[in-house]
Amino acid sequence: MQFKAFEDNIEVNGRTVYAFVDGMGNFKSLGEKYMSDAGIGKIKNGKWIFDPEGWYPQQAWLDGFAAISREVGDGILYKIGCAIPANAFFPPWVTDIHSAIRSIDIAYHSNHRKNGKVLFDEESGTVYEGIGHYGYEQVPGKNLILSVSNNPYPCIFDKGVITAMAQKYDLKAIVFHDDSKPCRKNGAETCTYLVSW
């Protein structure tokens, strides 16, 4: 299900929140308003005051997503998803479309924390639970990857993140939502995306 954090004690880092606002392009000031309304930073003298090095409640960020979905539409959420990889941490071993899609889950966990602890330990390679995952499964013999997402973010946003990562390493890459599978937009726990090139 989208827009509802899995746990109360999850936070997202400010760089990722900034990518969200920056991804709104010409509507950046509207994004700042949605974040301020959700309790992330504040508008003072017409300027959004916010710490990009800070940490913010995931549910507040999701509330901003929900408001944008309701009031502006899902198209902007896709665009925001496409902007996230430009500002998020990704591991240095990402060199092709396969490692790019595999890395999304690590980047996702690296940009969230639970009870003050980042959910990916780079030193040990441990991924901690609490926020769901972005999956990776290569289809043998085909230029096709399945990515099953079970997280609280909007379906169309995830499609944008996956598309941006795939196209960063192969401009021919196309991402489809598998409509034959359940969808978080309809209350399911997962969405399945097909990455082909």
C-alpha positions as CSV (number, residue, x, y, z in Angstrom):
1,M,0.0,0.0,0.0
2,Q,1.4,3.4,-0.9
3,F,1.8,6.5,1.3
4,K,1.9,4.6,4.7
5,A,5.2,4.0,6.5
6,F,5.7,0.4,7.6
7,E,7.1,1.6,11.0
8,D,6.8,4.8,13.0
9,N,10.5,5.3,13.7
10,I,11.8,5.6,10.1
11,E,13.5,8.7,8.7
12,V,14.7,9.8,5.3
13,N,17.8,11.9,4.7
14,G,17.6,15.5,3.6
15,R,19.4,15.0,0.3
16,T,16.7,12.6,-0.8
17,V,14.0,15.0,0.3
18,Y,15.8,17.7,-1.7
19,A,15.8,15.5,-4.8
20,F,12.0,15.2,-4.4
21,V,11.6,18.9,-4.4
22,D,14.2,19.5,-7.2
23,G,12.4,16.8,-9.3
24,M,9.4,19.1,-9.5
25,G,11.2,21.3,-11.9
26,N,9.2,24.4,-12.7
27,F,6.9,23.5,-9.7
28,K,9.8,23.5,-7.2
29,S,8.1,26.2,-5.0
30,L,5.0,24.0,-4.9
31,G,7.1,21.1,-3.7
32,E,8.6,23.3,-1.0
33,K,5.1,24.2,0.1
34,Y,4.0,20.5,0.2
35,M,7.1,19.6,2.3
36,S,6.5,22.5,4.6
37,D,2.9,21.6,5.0
38,A,4.0,18.0,5.9
39,G,6.3,19.3,8.6
40,I,9.6,19.1,6.7
41,G,11.3,22.5,7.0
42,K,9.3,25.7,6.9
43,I,8.5,28.6,4.7
44,K,9.9,31.8,6.1
45,N,9.7,35.1,4.2
46,G,8.8,33.1,1.1
47,K,11.9,30.9,1.3
48,W,11.9,27.2,2.3
49,I,14.2,26.7,5.3
50,F,15.4,23.1,5.4
51,D,18.6,21.2,6.3
52,P,19.7,18.9,3.5
53,E,22.0,17.1,6.0
54,G,19.1,16.5,8.4
55,W,16.8,13.5,8.8
56,Y,13.0,13.7,8.5
57,P,10.2,11.4,9.4
58,Q,9.4,9.1,6.5
59,Q,5.6,9.4,7.1
60,A,5.8,13.2,6.8
61,W,7.6,12.8,3.4
62,L,5.0,10.2,2.4
63,D,2.2,12.7,3.4
64,G,3.8,15.2,0.9
65,F,3.7,12.5,-1.8
66,A,0.1,11.8,-1.1
67,A,-0.8,15.5,-1.3
68,I,0.9,15.9,-4.6
69,S,-0.7,12.8,-6.0
70,R,-4.2,14.1,-4.9
71,E,-3.7,17.7,-5.9
72,V,-1.3,17.7,-8.9
73,G,-1.5,14.1,-10.2
74,D,0.8,11.1,-10.6
75,G,2.7,12.4,-13.6
76,I,4.8,14.7,-11.4
77,L,5.5,11.7,-9.0
78,Y,7.0,9.9,-12.0
79,K,9.2,12.9,-12.8
80,I,10.3,13.2,-9.2
81,G,11.2,9.5,-9.2
82,C,13.3,10.1,-12.3
83,A,15.2,12.8,-10.4
84,I,16.0,10.8,-7.2
85,P,19.1,8.9,-8.6
86,A,20.8,12.2,-9.4
87,N,21.0,13.1,-5.7
88,A,21.0,9.7,-3.9
89,F,24.0,7.6,-2.8
90,F,24.8,4.7,-5.1
91,P,27.6,2.2,-4.5
92,P,30.7,2.4,-6.7
93,W,30.2,-1.1,-8.2
94,V,27.3,0.1,-10.3
95,T,28.6,-0.1,-13.9
96,D,25.8,-1.6,-16.0
97,I,22.0,-2.0,-16.2
98,H,22.0,-5.1,-14.0
99,S,24.1,-3.6,-11.2
100,A,22.1,-0.4,-11.5
101,I,18.8,-2.2,-10.8
102,R,20.3,-4.3,-8.1
103,S,21.8,-1.2,-6.5
104,I,18.4,0.6,-6.0
105,D,17.6,-1.5,-2.9
106,I,21.0,-0.6,-1.4
107,A,20.7,3.1,-2.2
108,Y,17.1,3.0,-0.8
109,H,18.4,1.6,2.5
110,S,21.4,3.9,2.6
111,N,19.1,6.9,2.5
112,H,16.8,5.8,5.3
113,R,17.4,5.1,9.0
114,K,15.5,3.4,11.8
115,N,16.0,4.6,15.4
116,G,18.9,6.7,14.3
117,K,20.7,3.8,12.5
118,V,21.2,3.9,8.7
119,L,19.5,0.8,7.2
120,F,22.5,-0.2,5.1
121,D,25.9,-0.9,6.7
122,E,28.5,-0.3,3.9
123,E,31.3,-2.0,5.8
124,S,29.5,-5.3,6.4
125,G,27.1,-5.1,3.4
126,T,24.2,-5.7,5.8
127,V,20.7,-4.4,4.8
128,Y,18.4,-3.8,7.8
129,E,14.7,-4.3,7.6
130,G,11.8,-1.8,8.2
131,I,11.2,-0.1,4.8
132,G,10.6,-2.9,2.3
133,H,12.7,-3.6,-0.8
134,Y,13.3,-3.0,-4.5
135,G,13.8,-6.4,-6.1
136,Y,16.1,-7.7,-8.9
137,E,15.7,-10.8,-10.9
138,Q,17.3,-11.4,-14.3
139,V,15.2,-13.4,-16.8
140,P,17.6,-16.0,-18.2
141,G,18.4,-15.6,-21.9
142,K,16.6,-12.3,-22.3
143,N,17.4,-8.6,-21.9
144,L,14.7,-8.5,-19.2
145,I,14.8,-7.8,-15.5
146,L,11.9,-8.2,-13.0
147,S,11.9,-5.7,-10.1
148,V,9.3,-6.4,-7.4
149,S,8.8,-3.4,-5.1
150,N,7.3,-3.7,-1.7
151,N,7.7,-0.3,0.0
152,P,5.4,2.5,1.0
153,Y,6.3,4.8,-1.9
154,P,3.9,5.5,-4.8
155,C,3.9,3.0,-7.7
156,I,4.5,5.6,-10.3
157,F,7.4,7.2,-8.3
158,D,9.1,3.8,-8.2
159,K,8.7,3.4,-12.0
160,G,10.5,6.7,-12.3
161,V,13.4,5.6,-10.1
162,I,13.8,2.3,-11.9
163,T,13.5,4.0,-15.3
164,A,16.2,6.6,-14.5
165,M,18.6,4.0,-13.2
166,A,18.1,1.7,-16.2
167,Q,18.4,4.5,-18.7
168,K,21.5,5.8,-17.0
169,Y,23.3,2.6,-18.2
170,D,21.3,1.8,-21.4
171,L,19.4,4.6,-23.2
172,K,17.2,1.9,-24.9
173,A,15.8,0.7,-21.6
174,I,12.1,0.8,-21.1
175,V,10.2,0.1,-17.9
176,F,6.7,-1.3,-17.8
177,H,4.4,-1.9,-14.8
178,D,3.2,-5.5,-15.0
179,D,-0.5,-4.9,-14.9
180,S,-1.2,-8.6,-14.6
181,K,0.3,-8.5,-11.1
182,P,-1.0,-6.7,-7.9
183,C,-0.4,-3.0,-7.5
184,R,0.1,-0.9,-4.4
185,K,-2.1,1.8,-5.9
186,N,-4.9,-0.6,-5.6
187,G,-4.0,-1.6,-2.0
188,A,-1.6,-4.5,-2.7
189,E,1.7,-4.9,-0.9
190,T,3.8,-5.0,-4.1
191,C,4.2,-3.8,-7.7
192,T,6.2,-5.6,-10.4
193,Y,8.2,-3.7,-13.0
194,L,9.6,-5.2,-16.2
195,V,12.9,-3.6,-17.4
196,S,13.7,-4.4,-21.0
197,W,16.4,-3.1,-23.4
